Amino acid sequence: MPRATNAPASRERRKRVVQKAKGYRGRRSKLFRYAKDATMKGQYWSYRDRKARKRNFRNLWVVRINAACRAAGITYSRFIEALKKAKVEVDRKLLAEIAVNEPATFAAIIQSVK
């Protein structure tokens, strides 16, 4: 009985992996063996860094809010505590945006929760 290799499906599968690796440098974009490793690693990093990006942005917002708070004479933790007590539900992303672009509005928020 002749040997069945499943050639069309295998070739298609390899082609798909090499297509995903388009734009990588050198043999990683040309050869299946190296493209497979490169794409697997790329997918791993992209998944991991989607989580990391959320952390990084939250840290950035906290730093910006803290800087604006200290300029107004209050610490970040006291400000967040006062916001919670006053039942003001504004997220850190919005607070950071206000702190950077509209300092007068941010100062008004600080005065309202003090």
Secondary structure, DSSP 8 states (H G I E B T S, - for coil): ------HHHHHHHHHHHHHHTTT--GGGGT-HHHHHHHHHHHHHHHHHHHHHHHHHHHHHHHHHHHHHHHHTT--HHHHHHHHHHTT----HHHHHHHHHH-HHHHHHHHHHH-
